[in-house]
Amino acid sequence: MSQEFEPKNELEQKLLDAQSGRIPPDEFIESLMGSDVFMPVYEKEQIGGFTPSKSAQPLTLEDEESGEKVLVLFTSPDRAKGFLQDFPGYDGGLVTEFTWVLEKLGVGYGITLNPGQEMGLELEGQALQQLAASRS
């Protein structure tokens, strides 16, 4: 990954700062909790461009080591384009608050943020449960 990462929003700047040691991880997590993320979704049925929300399925992968299900998220829709080429049907998605994702995620899922990119992050399910519990 020889391309230099150019932050396109405040969350990406915080991610860059955290990964380069300019801010502590806790500060990044706090910023993530107050940010919007892009969640790719697979649309089962589309009628004239309208998609019922019940049919939208978020993109999940399975961690090869742990077997844990991992929800795929991005810091912006632009960061998803290259990755999603390998996942037909995940042409769209929604930009939503990270806290909303935590509320809806349920038990047993981890999160990968910007998978396949140098500036990314993985959070295990247990860590997410602790984050969600600390917010309620």
RAGICOR-V369746 format. One record per pair of residues at least 6 apart in sequence whose C-alpha atoms are under 8 Angstrom apart, sorted by sequence separation. I is the first residue (numbers start at 0). J is the second residue. D is the distance in whole Angstrom. If there is no record, write none. Layout:
BEGIN
i->I j->J d->D
i->I j->J d->D
END
This chain:
BEGIN
i->6 j->12 d->5
i->16 j->22 d->6
i->17 j->23 d->6
i->44 j->50 d->6
i->45 j->51 d->8
i->61 j->67 d->6
i->62 j->68 d->6
i->73 j->79 d->6
i->83 j->89 d->7
i->113 j->119 d->5
i->114 j->120 d->8
i->17 j->24 d->6
i->44 j->51 d->7
i->61 j->68 d->5
i->62 j->69 d->7
i->83 j->90 d->7
i->112 j->119 d->5
i->113 j->120 d->7
i->42 j->50 d->7
i->60 j->68 d->6
i->61 j->69 d->6
i->111 j->119 d->7
i->112 j->120 d->5
i->6 j->15 d->8
i->13 j->22 d->8
i->17 j->26 d->8
i->59 j->68 d->6
i->60 j->69 d->5
i->111 j->120 d->6
i->112 j->121 d->6
i->17 j->27 d->6
i->44 j->54 d->7
i->59 j->69 d->5
i->60 j->70 d->7
i->111 j->121 d->4
i->43 j->54 d->6
i->59 j->70 d->4
i->60 j->71 d->7
i->110 j->121 d->6
i->111 j->122 d->6
i->42 j->54 d->6
i->43 j->55 d->7
i->58 j->70 d->6
i->59 j->71 d->6
i->109 j->121 d->7
i->110 j->122 d->5
i->14 j->27 d->6
i->42 j->55 d->5
i->43 j->56 d->8
i->57 j->70 d->7
i->58 j->71 d->6
i->109 j->122 d->6
i->110 j->123 d->7
i->13 j->27 d->6
i->41 j->55 d->6
i->42 j->56 d->7
i->57 j->71 d->8
i->109 j->123 d->4
i->110 j->124 d->7
i->40 j->55 d->6
i->41 j->56 d->5
i->108 j->123 d->7
i->109 j->124 d->4
i->40 j->56 d->5
i->41 j->57 d->6
i->108 j->124 d->5
i->109 j->125 d->8
i->13 j->30 d->7
i->40 j->57 d->4
i->41 j->58 d->7
i->107 j->124 d->5
i->39 j->57 d->6
i->40 j->58 d->6
i->76 j->94 d->8
i->106 j->124 d->7
i->107 j->125 d->8
i->109 j->127 d->7
i->38 j->57 d->7
i->39 j->58 d->6
i->75 j->94 d->8
i->10 j->30 d->7
i->38 j->58 d->8
i->10 j->31 d->7
i->106 j->128 d->7
i->10 j->34 d->7
i->101 j->127 d->7
i->102 j->131 d->7
i->101 j->131 d->6
i->58 j->89 d->7
i->39 j->71 d->7
i->82 j->114 d->7
i->38 j->71 d->7
i->39 j->72 d->7
i->82 j->115 d->7
i->98 j->131 d->8
i->38 j->72 d->5
i->79 j->113 d->7
i->37 j->72 d->6
i->38 j->73 d->7
i->78 j->113 d->7
i->36 j->72 d->6
i->37 j->73 d->5
i->36 j->73 d->6
i->37 j->74 d->6
i->36 j->74 d->5
i->37 j->75 d->5
i->70 j->108 d->7
i->72 j->110 d->7
i->74 j->112 d->7
i->35 j->74 d->8
i->36 j->75 d->6
i->37 j->76 d->6
i->68 j->107 d->7
i->69 j->108 d->5
i->70 j->109 d->6
i->71 j->110 d->6
i->72 j->111 d->6
i->73 j->112 d->5
i->74 j->113 d->7
i->39 j->79 d->8
i->67 j->107 d->7
i->68 j->108 d->5
i->69 j->109 d->4
i->70 j->110 d->5
i->71 j->111 d->5
i->72 j->112 d->5
i->73 j->113 d->5
i->67 j->108 d->6
i->68 j->109 d->6
i->69 j->110 d->5
i->70 j->111 d->6
i->71 j->112 d->6
i->72 j->113 d->6
i->73 j->114 d->8
i->67 j->109 d->7
i->69 j->111 d->6
i->71 j->113 d->8
i->72 j->114 d->8
i->71 j->114 d->7
i->42 j->88 d->7
i->41 j->88 d->5
i->42 j->89 d->7
i->41 j->89 d->5
i->40 j->89 d->5
i->41 j->90 d->7
i->42 j->91 d->8
i->39 j->89 d->6
i->40 j->90 d->8
i->41 j->91 d->7
i->39 j->90 d->7
i->40 j->91 d->6
i->41 j->92 d->8
i->39 j->91 d->6
i->40 j->92 d->5
i->39 j->92 d->4
i->40 j->93 d->7
i->38 j->92 d->5
i->39 j->93 d->7
i->37 j->92 d->7
i->38 j->93 d->5
i->37 j->93 d->6
i->38 j->94 d->6
i->37 j->94 d->4
i->38 j->95 d->8
i->67 j->124 d->8
i->36 j->94 d->5
i->37 j->95 d->6
i->35 j->94 d->6
i->36 j->95 d->6
i->35 j->95 d->5
i->36 j->96 d->6
i->35 j->96 d->4
i->36 j->97 d->6
i->34 j->96 d->6
i->35 j->97 d->6
i->11 j->74 d->6
i->33 j->96 d->7
i->34 j->97 d->6
i->10 j->74 d->7
i->32 j->96 d->8
i->33 j->97 d->7
i->32 j->97 d->6
i->33 j->98 d->7
i->31 j->97 d->7
i->32 j->98 d->6
i->18 j->118 d->8
i->15 j->118 d->7
i->14 j->118 d->7
i->14 j->119 d->8
i->4 j->117 d->8
i->4 j->118 d->7
i->0 j->116 d->7
i->0 j->117 d->6
END
